[in-house]
Amino acid sequence: MTTEEQLTMPIEVGQLIGRVEQYKQGGYRLVQIGCTKIGEVYEINYSFDKDFVFRNLRITVTGDTEVPSISGMYWGAFVYENEMHDLFGIQVRGMNIDFKGNFIRTSIKFPFGAAIPKGEQP
């Protein structure tokens, strides 16, 4: 059995929308958006697929970085984006459906985040 090579491309937050537009125009589907806290930063991975070939974009942000929503191109991305906000405290700008911190209810606000983002109440 052969294993397909997985390409992960690190990009800057400002490049995200343009790169995602390229995947959308190229016929790729959004597979997932995942967030992981690594030390004091957050690694956000966006995975796309076309013809069983995966491509991944990776941005690394701090807790106070505002991330643009891709839900205008991939409507269902709002689920992942609300999850990133509710669990990690990542501020996502422009979601097509924003649950304003009520998508995932937890006993601790932002349980996987380091600190409460500006403007948020504990």
Sine and cosine of phi, psi and omega as CSV:
sin_phi,cos_phi,sin_psi,cos_psi,sin_omega,cos_omega
0.00,0.00,0.73,-0.69,0.03,-1.00
-0.99,-0.14,0.55,-0.84,0.03,-1.00
-0.97,-0.26,0.77,-0.64,0.01,-1.00
-0.96,0.29,0.67,-0.74,0.07,-1.00
-0.93,0.36,0.72,-0.69,0.03,-1.00
-0.98,-0.21,0.89,-0.45,0.02,-1.00
-1.00,-0.01,0.84,-0.54,0.10,-1.00
-0.87,-0.49,0.86,-0.51,-0.07,-1.00
-0.95,-0.31,0.94,-0.35,0.09,-1.00
-0.94,0.33,0.75,-0.66,0.02,-1.00
-0.70,-0.72,0.21,-0.98,0.08,-1.00
-1.00,0.07,0.42,-0.91,-0.01,-1.00
-0.82,0.58,-0.64,0.77,-0.01,-1.00
-0.91,0.42,-0.28,0.96,0.02,-1.00
-1.00,-0.06,-0.17,0.99,-0.14,-0.99
-0.84,0.55,-0.80,0.60,-0.08,-1.00
-0.87,0.50,-0.71,0.70,0.00,-1.00
-0.88,0.47,-0.68,0.73,0.01,-1.00
-0.92,0.39,-0.67,0.74,0.01,-1.00
-0.91,0.42,-0.63,0.78,0.06,-1.00
-0.86,0.52,-0.63,0.77,0.03,-1.00
-0.89,0.46,-0.68,0.73,0.03,-1.00
-0.91,0.42,-0.68,0.74,0.01,-1.00
-0.87,0.49,-0.74,0.67,0.01,-1.00
-0.92,0.40,-0.45,0.89,0.02,-1.00
-0.99,0.12,0.02,1.00,0.06,-1.00
1.00,0.06,0.26,0.97,0.03,-1.00
-0.98,0.19,0.49,-0.87,0.10,-0.99
-0.96,-0.27,0.51,-0.86,0.08,-1.00
-0.98,0.21,0.80,-0.61,0.01,-1.00
-0.99,-0.11,-0.74,0.67,-0.03,-1.00
-0.23,-0.97,0.32,-0.95,0.20,-0.98
-0.79,-0.62,0.81,-0.58,-0.01,-1.00
-0.80,-0.59,0.59,-0.80,0.00,-1.00
-0.84,-0.54,0.65,-0.76,0.04,-1.00
-0.66,-0.75,0.69,-0.73,0.08,-1.00
-1.00,0.02,0.79,-0.61,0.03,-1.00
-0.79,-0.61,0.98,-0.22,-0.07,-1.00
0.90,0.43,-0.85,-0.52,-0.02,-1.00
-0.99,-0.16,0.08,1.00,0.00,-1.00
-0.86,-0.51,0.21,-0.98,0.03,-1.00
-0.88,-0.48,0.73,-0.69,0.05,-1.00
-0.97,-0.25,0.85,-0.52,0.00,-1.00
-0.91,-0.42,0.85,-0.53,-0.02,-1.00
-0.93,-0.36,0.78,-0.63,0.05,-1.00
-0.94,-0.35,0.86,-0.52,-0.05,-1.00
-0.93,-0.36,0.70,-0.72,-0.01,-1.00
-0.78,-0.63,0.43,-0.90,-0.02,-1.00
-0.65,-0.76,0.62,-0.79,0.16,-0.99
-0.52,-0.85,0.83,-0.56,0.01,-1.00
0.80,0.60,0.68,0.73,0.05,-1.00
0.90,0.43,0.38,0.93,0.09,-1.00
-0.92,-0.40,0.87,-0.49,-0.02,-1.00
-1.00,-0.02,0.61,-0.79,0.12,-0.99
-0.73,-0.69,0.66,-0.75,-0.06,-1.00
-0.80,-0.60,0.67,-0.74,0.14,-0.99
-0.94,-0.33,0.64,-0.77,0.00,-1.00
-0.77,-0.64,0.81,-0.58,0.16,-0.99
-0.90,-0.43,0.53,-0.85,0.06,-1.00
-0.87,-0.50,0.82,-0.57,-0.10,-1.00
-0.73,-0.68,0.32,-0.95,0.14,-0.99
-1.00,-0.05,0.17,-0.99,-0.04,-1.00
-0.89,0.46,-0.36,0.93,-0.01,-1.00
-0.98,-0.20,0.13,0.99,0.04,-1.00
-0.98,0.18,0.72,-0.69,0.08,-1.00
-1.00,-0.02,0.79,-0.61,-0.05,-1.00
-0.96,-0.27,0.74,-0.68,0.03,-1.00
-0.96,0.28,0.61,-0.80,0.04,-1.00
-0.96,0.27,0.57,-0.82,0.12,-0.99
-0.96,-0.27,0.17,0.98,-0.06,-1.00
-0.93,0.37,-0.24,0.97,0.11,-0.99
-0.95,0.31,-0.42,0.91,0.03,-1.00
-0.98,-0.18,-0.64,0.77,0.03,-1.00
-0.85,-0.52,1.00,-0.09,-0.17,-0.99
-0.78,0.63,-0.71,0.71,-0.06,-1.00
-0.94,0.34,-0.10,1.00,0.02,-1.00
-0.88,0.47,-0.34,0.94,-0.01,-1.00
-0.86,0.52,-0.48,0.88,0.02,-1.00
-0.90,0.44,-0.78,0.63,0.02,-1.00
-0.90,0.44,-0.64,0.77,-0.06,-1.00
-0.93,0.37,-0.66,0.75,0.07,-1.00
-0.91,0.42,-0.60,0.80,0.04,-1.00
-0.89,0.46,-0.71,0.71,0.03,-1.00
-0.86,0.51,-0.64,0.77,0.02,-1.00
-0.92,0.39,-0.78,0.62,-0.13,-0.99
-0.94,0.35,-0.53,0.85,-0.05,-1.00
-1.00,-0.08,-0.56,0.83,-0.09,-1.00
-0.92,-0.40,-0.27,0.96,-0.05,-1.00
0.99,0.11,0.22,0.98,0.02,-1.00
-0.93,0.36,0.78,-0.62,0.03,-1.00
-1.00,0.07,0.89,-0.46,0.00,-1.00
-0.92,-0.38,0.85,-0.53,-0.07,-1.00
-1.00,-0.07,0.80,-0.61,0.16,-0.99
1.00,0.03,0.43,0.90,0.03,-1.00
-0.90,0.44,0.62,-0.79,0.02,-1.00
-0.93,0.36,-0.48,0.87,0.16,-0.99
-0.72,-0.70,0.92,-0.40,-0.03,-1.00
-0.93,-0.37,0.91,-0.41,-0.01,-1.00
-0.99,0.14,0.01,1.00,0.09,-1.00
0.78,0.63,0.71,0.71,0.07,-1.00
1.00,0.03,0.13,0.99,-0.04,-1.00
-0.89,-0.46,0.28,0.96,0.01,-1.00
-0.97,0.23,-0.72,0.69,0.06,-1.00
-0.87,-0.50,0.89,-0.46,-0.01,-1.00
-1.00,-0.05,0.80,-0.60,0.01,-1.00
-0.77,-0.63,0.37,-0.93,0.02,-1.00
-0.95,0.30,-0.38,0.92,0.04,-1.00
-0.87,-0.48,0.80,-0.60,0.02,-1.00
-0.92,0.39,0.75,-0.67,-0.01,-1.00
0.80,0.60,0.87,0.50,-0.11,-0.99
-0.87,0.50,-0.41,0.91,0.00,-1.00
-0.97,-0.24,0.07,1.00,0.00,-1.00
-1.00,-0.09,0.30,-0.95,-0.04,-1.00
-1.00,0.10,-0.63,0.78,-0.09,-1.00
-0.51,-0.86,0.29,-0.96,0.03,-1.00
-0.98,0.19,0.82,-0.57,-0.01,-1.00
-0.88,0.47,0.37,-0.93,0.03,-1.00
-0.80,0.60,0.69,-0.73,0.07,-1.00
0.99,0.10,-0.13,0.99,0.00,-1.00
-0.99,-0.10,0.53,-0.85,0.06,-1.00
-0.97,-0.26,0.62,-0.78,0.04,-1.00
-0.93,0.36,0.00,0.00,0.00,0.00
